[in-house]
Amino acid sequence: MRTAAWWVSVYWVGVLCACTAPTPRVPPLSPEGTTPVGPFVPEARALFEGCMAVPDSADSRTWRCGDLTVWIAEEKTESFAQVLIRSQERVAARLGMELVEVEGELPLAGSSWRSSRFAACARADGGAEGDCRAGGYYSAVNAGPGRLRGVGCIARGNARPLLARCLELLEYLAARGNPEGDALGPDALVLPPRLPWRALAVPGDCQLSASTTRLGRIRCGDATFAWSVYQPSRTDVTMRWSDQGVAELADALPGAGPVEEVPCLLETRPARCSRFTAPTARGPLVVWAAATEWKDRALFASCSFLASETPFPAACNGAFSLP
């Protein structure tokens, strides 16, 4: 267990100035006018440069920012404990139950809020910085009458520079909400879900858990299809998005095996797919992911499903195929 002095020193490593109140809810944004640094509102572009949106749920969003994963969840509840428990469950599902956690407070959005500093380390007391697989923070802030905003960040390796960046990103999310400007909530789902060039189907017994003009996620039991679109496309950015997207998928699945590259078709276009498997209680889960460019847009898509459902189940919407 870390000492209280250590916690206080890390706690103050990224203390930021007070910021403005949360911005009002706005309708989903069009992908038009986004920049190569990501589909973020102007005031968020510098801070979130290089971050890739990972479709999550109707009321939450995740971003991969290099060696960081950061999230926000808007919840209609007045129970801080409930929001913090959900964040704890998210971290445990990703890093395992052997976590060192210290409860405290973080200065976010102009006030101090209940939070947790966590680390997944080889030793119970954390040991040297290099002994930890990951670390980070989660917290919750008041987002308006009857609404709370959960925020969190996981840093690979638990390095202090990454933790300081975590706190910068958390400050923005806590104070301003979704940096992409979209409203988060079931009422903001874009229906029917679609890629810029075609509509997508939600098979029976499946759930559309996220859908905007730029990204979405369809869940069908053990199968999940997710996509992200940005413009204008730029090959170097597309490659970075693809690398970060695959890394996020692998990190989010405990026990994921090595990633291999195989030829495939994504939206009928030749591509190189990243493919790996991860163990589950119902058998091996197979994950396919790839990126492609179409006119001035770029697409990153992934589909995961039980190995018994190969080659590709209906949840994948025909996006992936074999050459």
N, C-alpha and C positions, 0 to 999 in steps of 0.2 A: 504494500500500500504506500502510495506517495505521502510524503509528510505534508502537513498543513502549510508550511512555508513554501514548499515547492508548488502547491496548488495556487497559492496567492501570487507567486511570481509569474506563473504561466497565465493566470487569470488576467493579469494586467498587461500581458504582452500585446494586445491589440485593442486596447480600450480606445474607442472612437468618440468623436464629438456627437452631441445630440443632433438628431436630424428631424425632418418634418414628419407630420402625421401621415398615416397611410393614404395613398391616392384613392380617389373614388373608383368604384367598379366601372369598367368600360367594356364594350362589346369586343368580340374577337377581332384581331387585326388581320388585314390582308397581308400576304407575303410580299406584295409590291413595296419596293423602297427599302428592303432590308439590306444590310451591308455584309461584306465578306467576314466580318468579325462575329456575325451572328444576328438573329432576328430580334434585337433588343431595342428598347426605347432609347432615344438619344442620350439621356443622362446615365444610362446603365452600360453603354457600349464599351467605354474604356475599362471599367471594372471587370466586366464579364467577357472581355475579348478572349477568344479561343475556347470558350465553353460551348459544349454541345448539349442541346436539350434531349432528355431521355423521357419518352412518354411514360407517364406514371398512372394517374387516375384523374377523374373529372375534377377533383378538388385539390390535387397536389401536382407538383412538377419537380423533376430532378434534373440536374445538370452535371456533366462530367467536365471538369476543368483541369486537364492534365492529371496530376496525381491527387486531385481532390474530387470528391463527390459531395454535392450540396443539394439540399431539398427544402421545399416549402410546402405546407399543407394548410389550407383554409378550412376551418371546421366550425359548424354552427353548434357551439356548446359553450358553457361557462365553466367547465371542469378542466382546470389546468392539469390535474392529475391524469385525466383521461388522455389528453394530448401528449403529455410526457411519456406515458406508458406506451403509446403507439410508436413514438420515436425510439424508445428503448427496444421494443420488439423489432423494429426495422434494423437497428444496429446489431442486435443479437442474431437475427436471421442471416446477416451478412458475415459477421465476424465470429460467431459462435458464442457460447454462454460464458466462456472463461474470460471475462472482462474485469478490469479494474475500473470502478466508477467512484467518483467523488461528487457529491451534490454541493451546489453552491448557487451563486447568482452571477449573471452576466449583465453588463450595462449595454442595453440595446434600445434603440428608438427613444432615447432620452430618459429611460428609467431602468431600474434593476429588476431582473426577472429570474425566477427559478430556472435552474439549468443543471446539466450534468457534464462533467469532463470525464471522458472514458478513454481507455487504451486497451489494446489486445497485445500482451507482452509475454515473453518467454518466462519471466519471473514475476512472482506475485507483487513485488514492490516496483516492477517496471524495469529496474536495472538500467543499463546504459541505453542511450537513445536508439542505438542500432538493434536492440533486443526486441523492439516492438514492431508488429506487422502493420498496425494502424492505430490511429487515435483521433480524437475530435471532440465535438461539443454538440449538444442539442438543448433547445430551450423552447419556450412558448411565450407569446406576447398577446396583449389585448389588441384585437383588430377592429373593434367597433361593438355596438350593442349586440350581445348574444353571439359574438364570433371571436374565436381565438385563432392565432396563426402559429403553427408549429414550424420551427426552422432547425436545421441540423447540418453538420458537415463532418465528413470522414476524410482524414489525411493519410495517405499511404506512408508507412514508415514512422508516423508520429513525429516528424521533424518539426522543430520550432518555427522555421520560416513558413512552412506550410500551415501550421496552426495559426500563425499571425494572419495569413491570407484568409483562412477560414473565418476568422473574426471579422475581417473586412466585409466578406460576402454576407455573413449573417447579419451584420448591421444594416446593409442595404435591404435584404429580404424582410427583416423585422420592421423596418421603418417605412418601406415603400411598397412591399408586396412583390408580385410577379414582375421581374425585369423585362419580360417580353410584352407586358401590357395587357395580355389576355385576362379576362375575368376567370376565376377558378371556381367551379361549381357545376353540378349537373345541368343547371339551366343554361350553361354556356356551351354545351356540346353542339357541334355543327353536324346537322343531319341532312341527308345521309352522309356518312364519312366518305372522303374521297381523296384521291391523289389529284394533282392538277389536271391530269389528262383522262381520268376515268373515275367513276363511282366505285365504291367498295361494298361488299355484302357483309352483313352480320348474320352468320348461320344461326339456325335455331338452337336454343339453349346456350347461346354465346352472349357475352356482355360487352358493350362498347364502353370501355372505361375511360377513354380520353379521345377527343376529336376536336381539332381546331383546323384552321386553314393551313397549318404548317405541320401538324403532327397528329398521331393517333395511336390507339392501342385497342386491340380486340382480344378478349380472353375467352377461350372455349375449354373449360376444364383444365387439362394439363397443357393445352396448346395456347400460345400467345403470338400474335402478329403485331408488330409495332413499326412505325415509320416516322421519319422526319424529313422535311423538305426545306431547302433554303434557296435564295437567289440574291444576287446573280451568282451563278456557279463559277467556281474557280478551282482548277484541278488540285492545287496544293491544299486548299481548304477542304475539299472533298476527301482527300486522302487522310487529312488530320481528323476529320469527323469520323471517318470509317475506323481509324485506329482507336480513337477514344471510345467510340460506340462499342467495339468488340471488347476492349478492356473493361468497360463498365459491365457488360453482360457477364463476362467471366468472373469478375470480382463479386458480382451479386449472387453467384451460384456457388456455394461452398463445395469444394471437392472437384471443381471443373478441371477437366483434363487439358492436355496441350492443344493449342489452336493449329489447325492445318489449313492450307489454302488449296482450294479445288476449283476447277472451271465450272461455271454455272451460267444461267441466264437470269437476269433480274429485269422484270418488265420487258421480257423478250430480247433484251440487249445483252451481249456477251459481257461477262464480269468475272472477277475472281472472288469466290465466296470464302469467307472464314467459317470453319466448321469445328465444333468441339462438342463433347458430351459432359454431362454432370450426373451424379447419382441422385436418385430420388427413391422414396418408399415404393413407388409404383414401377420402378425400372429406370433404365438410362434415359435421360432427357437429351435430345439432340438439338443443337442450336446452329442455325444458318444465319449469316449476316453478310451484307454486301452493300456497295454504293455504286451509283451510276449517275450520269449526267444526261439531261434531256433538254435540248435547246438552251435556255438561260437558267435552268433549274438543276439542282442536284438532289438526289434522293438517297437516304440511308434507310435500309429496312432490315428487319430481323424476324425470324420465325423459329419458335422453339416448340418441340412436341416430343412425345414418347417415341422411342426408337421403333416400337411396334406399329406406329402409324405411317412409316415411310412408304413412298418417297415424300409426299407433302400432303397434309390434311387440308380440309376445306378452310380452316381458319387462316391459312396462308394466303387466301384469295388469289391463288394462281400467280402471285408475284415471283415466286421462285420456280425454276424448272431446270432440268438437266440438259446439257447441249447434245 
